[in-house]
Amino acid sequence: MIDNELAIPEDQPIDDDDVLAGNMLGWMLSLFFAYTIFTSFYVIWWTWKSIQAGQL
């Protein structure tokens, strides 16, 4: 049987600080993903408009 070093023993609950850190990390990753999608669409739009105007 392989002993998983990352497993949390059942007698040790997850601390509130760890839960808060996990929630904040999730929010930061979600916001970064949304920013990346928004920026990608802006660059696509800018490129399309530049091609249409004959600037590229």
Secondary structure, DSSP 8 states (H G I E B T S, - for coil): ----TT---TTS---HHHHHHHHHHHHHHHHHHHHHHHHHHHHHHHHHHHHHHT--
